[in-house]
Amino acid sequence: MTAQRSLFSRFILGIWRFINGARILVLNLVFLFILYLVLMTFVDSGETLIIQPDTALILQPYGDVVEQYSGTPLDYALQQATEMSPTETRLRDLTEAVRRAADDSRISRLVIDPTYLSRIGLASLFELEAAIAYFKDSGKPVVALADNLGQQQYFLAAMADEIWLNPKGMVWIDGFSAYRQFYHEGLEKLEVEVNLFRVGKFKSAMEPFIRDDMSPEAREANLYWIGSLWQQYLEAISRQRGVPLENLSDEINHFAEGLDRVDGDFARFALDLGLVDKLVSRPEANLELESLGAPGEGSEGFRQIEFEHYLALTDMQNRADKSPKVVILVAEGEIVRGQQPQGSIGAATLSAKLRSLAEDKNTRAVVLRIDSPGGDAFASEKIRREIQALREMGKTVVVSMGDVAASGGYWISMAADEVWASPSTITGSIGVFGILPTFSKPLAKLGIHTDGVGTTELAGKLRLDRPLDPDLKQIFQHATERTYDDFIKLVAESRNMSPAAVNEVAQGRVWSGSQAKDRGLIDQAGTLQQAVDAAARIAGLGSAYQAVYDEWEMSAFESFLFDMLGSAMIHFKPGISGLGGLHNTLLENILSDLDMLARSNESLTVAAYCLCDVE
């Protein structure tokens, strides 16, 4: 017995030593990581960043251009410190850096490098165009350097006075499209029953699950608003580059023939068409910029500073400023219930922020910057009521729509004093749907059957392993129709239109911002800055106000880590490899669609959602 107890004791002691050793190892690793960050903060690399005269500002976005980072600021800081490829760049950082540089005598020129830009919406590009136009008004030159330019990248490059393209490079412009995968036949083969409830003949978000092709109504509506965006794109390129609109459109439609004329030389074709100004390699471009400005240090060629570092070094915001504020509150992502991190619009999270702003005496006006395809109708209404309550507390609320503010994104806009959008904003989509798949037949093929008892006629019928009961189908259709009626009445009241007039432009139909303005769905077309100016005007603030973003709040520990990283990143910038331009792969798109189908979770959610992405 003694020997057994001794053996057992040794066994327990061994386990405890292993656990204790692992705990010490983890704590030591965390300690060393924090120590590393602190050392990076205080150890100078020998190249203290000082903005010298005749410096070029480098505007080089990485990854997707967004309104705000996904996740928390700490997530982003850790990504910057540990990964080689930043995945997101904030639009506000790009525009703010350009506007500051316009008034900074130390900055002599702007150099645009869109090489690593993956994805940016047309409305965001127009925001950048306004900022770069302000820079040009200062009399400073703008040059774009590129090896290869995709459609979105070229729009950014076209804002420059001159585009210098690599002799082996190319410009690829092929137009806008909206293609999706359709799953009806595949789901039929799997014998999955898709129960779809919708109102609005143009509400096509869930069509891929009940059809094998685009409906005539969706084809008509999509081509109409995509055509508006494409026309805006062509007009902007024609305006920036001085290429006649007819020539530009014709050459894109006959790309192969034009390429034949120059023996397949893509760069020469772009030069002959007037899309670029000069064919030079990157080393040659660096030498020319050095001759035009000042030589850089080390291997950087010409004297330059990247926009992130420039912002960090010129951030003169006075946080103690007590003047009245116009607060810019970002609502980006899908609208869902509950608490959510950045990248999604959680109804509880955004509502709490709105209530906090209502209690802030220094906040006189709020600009809600919306970039959302919509989502849960109940969550959208919760947010709209909080915005209405904010106005009832005496605050001015102006909505500024970004790339997309459709369905639920449009719903929450209806509580604002004024609604602004870019002419290229994707908006409208006033319609609702609900979807609930059931899997009784595929389960039966596997030999899995469902049976049981319930205390009422409806008990147990809302199960994904049973066919959907006709009574439930009727109930869900009524719920969907009721939500649509509420949506119509809400828009009619907010936009001073009759329900019949709203219904004419509703039915789930998507519009560009310019089309929406023509139909009375928004008040003004313009940039975020113009929306901020409008909020200050409505609130009677004149020019004595400060415009600030409502930033994500961090814990004390997160703030410590973020501050350490923020200082370190002034000296160290991660590299990035590969060309931007492609976003989701085919498989990722399919998985995303199927994820949406699987979200039902044995319940029906009435959604105001728009799948209106453009490629």
WOFEN-V562499 format. One record per backbone hydrogen bond with DSSP energy under -1.0 kcal/mol. CO is the residue of the C=O (numbers start at 1). NH is the residue of the N-H. If there is no record, write none. Layout:
co=[CO & CO]
nh=[NH & NH]
//
This chain:
co=[1 & 2 & 3 & 4 & 5 & 6 & 7 & 8 & 9 & 10 & 11 & 12 & 13 & 14 & 15 & 16 & 17 & 18 & 19 & 20 & 21 & 22 & 23 & 24 & 25 & 26 & 27 & 28 & 29 & 30 & 31 & 32 & 33 & 34 & 35 & 36 & 37 & 38 & 39 & 55 & 56 & 57 & 58 & 59 & 63 & 63 & 64 & 66 & 72 & 73 & 74 & 75 & 76 & 77 & 78 & 79 & 87 & 89 & 90 & 91 & 92 & 93 & 94 & 95 & 96 & 97 & 98 & 100 & 101 & 104 & 106 & 109 & 110 & 111 & 112 & 114 & 115 & 116 & 119 & 121 & 122 & 123 & 124 & 125 & 126 & 127 & 128 & 129 & 130 & 131 & 132 & 133 & 135 & 136 & 141 & 142 & 142 & 143 & 144 & 146 & 149 & 150 & 151 & 152 & 153 & 154 & 156 & 157 & 162 & 163 & 163 & 164 & 165 & 166 & 170 & 177 & 183 & 184 & 185 & 186 & 187 & 193 & 195 & 197 & 200 & 202 & 204 & 206 & 207 & 207 & 208 & 211 & 215 & 216 & 217 & 218 & 219 & 220 & 221 & 222 & 223 & 224 & 225 & 226 & 227 & 228 & 229 & 230 & 231 & 232 & 233 & 234 & 235 & 236 & 237 & 238 & 244 & 245 & 246 & 247 & 248 & 249 & 250 & 252 & 254 & 255 & 256 & 257 & 259 & 260 & 262 & 264 & 265 & 266 & 267 & 268 & 269 & 270 & 270 & 278 & 281 & 282 & 283 & 284 & 285 & 286 & 287 & 288 & 289 & 294 & 297 & 300 & 301 & 303 & 305 & 306 & 307 & 308 & 309 & 310 & 314 & 318 & 324 & 325 & 325 & 326 & 327 & 328 & 329 & 331 & 334 & 335 & 336 & 338 & 338 & 341 & 342 & 345 & 346 & 347 & 348 & 349 & 350 & 351 & 352 & 353 & 354 & 355 & 362 & 364 & 365 & 366 & 367 & 368 & 369 & 370 & 371 & 372 & 373 & 374 & 375 & 376 & 377 & 378 & 379 & 380 & 381 & 382 & 383 & 384 & 385 & 386 & 387 & 388 & 389 & 390 & 391 & 396 & 397 & 398 & 399 & 400 & 403 & 404 & 406 & 407 & 408 & 411 & 413 & 418 & 419 & 419 & 420 & 421 & 422 & 423 & 426 & 427 & 428 & 429 & 430 & 432 & 433 & 434 & 436 & 438 & 439 & 440 & 441 & 443 & 444 & 458 & 461 & 463 & 464 & 469 & 470 & 471 & 472 & 473 & 474 & 475 & 476 & 477 & 478 & 479 & 480 & 481 & 482 & 483 & 484 & 485 & 486 & 487 & 488 & 489 & 490 & 491 & 492 & 498 & 499 & 500 & 506 & 507 & 509 & 511 & 512 & 513 & 514 & 515 & 516 & 517 & 524 & 527 & 528 & 529 & 530 & 531 & 532 & 533 & 534 & 535 & 536 & 537 & 541 & 543 & 546 & 548 & 555 & 556 & 557 & 558 & 559 & 560 & 561 & 562 & 563 & 564 & 565 & 568 & 568 & 585 & 586 & 587 & 588 & 589 & 590 & 591 & 592 & 593 & 594 & 600 & 606 & 607 & 608 & 608 & 610]
nh=[5 & 6 & 7 & 8 & 9 & 10 & 11 & 12 & 13 & 14 & 15 & 16 & 17 & 18 & 19 & 20 & 21 & 22 & 23 & 24 & 25 & 26 & 27 & 28 & 29 & 30 & 31 & 32 & 33 & 34 & 35 & 36 & 37 & 38 & 39 & 40 & 41 & 42 & 43 & 108 & 305 & 111 & 307 & 113 & 118 & 119 & 89 & 91 & 76 & 77 & 78 & 79 & 80 & 81 & 82 & 83 & 64 & 66 & 94 & 95 & 96 & 97 & 98 & 99 & 100 & 101 & 102 & 103 & 104 & 107 & 55 & 57 & 143 & 59 & 145 & 117 & 580 & 63 & 65 & 125 & 126 & 127 & 128 & 129 & 130 & 131 & 132 & 133 & 134 & 135 & 136 & 137 & 138 & 139 & 110 & 161 & 162 & 112 & 164 & 166 & 172 & 154 & 155 & 156 & 157 & 158 & 159 & 160 & 144 & 277 & 278 & 146 & 280 & 169 & 149 & 615 & 187 & 188 & 189 & 190 & 192 & 438 & 436 & 434 & 203 & 204 & 207 & 209 & 210 & 211 & 183 & 184 & 219 & 220 & 221 & 222 & 223 & 224 & 225 & 226 & 227 & 228 & 229 & 230 & 231 & 232 & 233 & 234 & 235 & 236 & 237 & 238 & 239 & 240 & 241 & 242 & 248 & 249 & 250 & 251 & 252 & 253 & 254 & 255 & 258 & 259 & 260 & 261 & 264 & 263 & 265 & 266 & 269 & 270 & 271 & 272 & 273 & 275 & 276 & 165 & 285 & 286 & 287 & 288 & 289 & 290 & 291 & 292 & 293 & 303 & 300 & 302 & 296 & 56 & 58 & 310 & 311 & 312 & 313 & 314 & 316 & 321 & 546 & 364 & 365 & 548 & 367 & 550 & 369 & 371 & 345 & 376 & 347 & 348 & 349 & 344 & 71 & 336 & 350 & 351 & 352 & 353 & 354 & 355 & 356 & 357 & 358 & 359 & 325 & 396 & 327 & 398 & 329 & 400 & 331 & 402 & 333 & 406 & 610 & 335 & 608 & 380 & 381 & 382 & 383 & 384 & 385 & 386 & 387 & 388 & 389 & 390 & 391 & 392 & 393 & 395 & 394 & 366 & 417 & 368 & 420 & 370 & 426 & 372 & 409 & 411 & 412 & 414 & 416 & 399 & 523 & 524 & 401 & 526 & 425 & 514 & 405 & 511 & 407 & 431 & 508 & 199 & 607 & 197 & 195 & 193 & 443 & 444 & 445 & 448 & 447 & 461 & 463 & 466 & 439 & 473 & 474 & 475 & 476 & 477 & 478 & 479 & 480 & 481 & 482 & 483 & 484 & 485 & 486 & 487 & 488 & 489 & 490 & 491 & 492 & 493 & 494 & 495 & 497 & 502 & 503 & 504 & 509 & 202 & 429 & 427 & 516 & 517 & 518 & 519 & 521 & 520 & 421 & 531 & 532 & 533 & 534 & 535 & 536 & 537 & 538 & 539 & 541 & 540 & 544 & 545 & 326 & 328 & 559 & 560 & 561 & 562 & 563 & 564 & 565 & 566 & 567 & 568 & 569 & 571 & 572 & 589 & 590 & 591 & 592 & 593 & 594 & 595 & 596 & 597 & 598 & 603 & 377 & 433 & 375 & 408 & 612]
//
